[in-house]
Amino acid sequence: MSLMKRYVLRLFISLKYITANVVDRNNGRIVVTASTIEHSVKGSLECGRSCNAKAAVVVGEVLAMRLKVEGLDQGQGRGIHVNVNNEVEKKGFKNRTKVWAIVNALKNNGVKLILDDNDENSSQPS
């Protein structure tokens, strides 16, 4: 049984910046985005833009607020898909805390996330 994955969370993590996008797979457009590049986000960080997990949590919270404003916090009833294992593999094992910080911030702010490929048993830090 194939489940339509309309909205997908994509993460971009570099040494300086963290960016999280929710992509609509029907038309390939970014619906909502949040990043440490933005002045409003960068200004709210006490430790500058490179404070790692704290910055990732702030990005997740800002993304959650923007999803609620757009009315997409429930992913139009289907949720927002995220494959955490894939994101950790792409970003490298050392960035797994940042990936999980964003995912947990979204969950804690009421965003309906669907974790693909049994991610709950994966490399989640304790």
Secondary structure by P-SEA (a helix, b strand, c coil): ccccccbbbbbbbcccbbbbbbbcccccccccccccccaaaaaaccccccccaaaaaaaaaaaaaaaaaacccccccccccccaaaaaaaacccaaaaaaaaaaaaaaaccccccccccccccccc
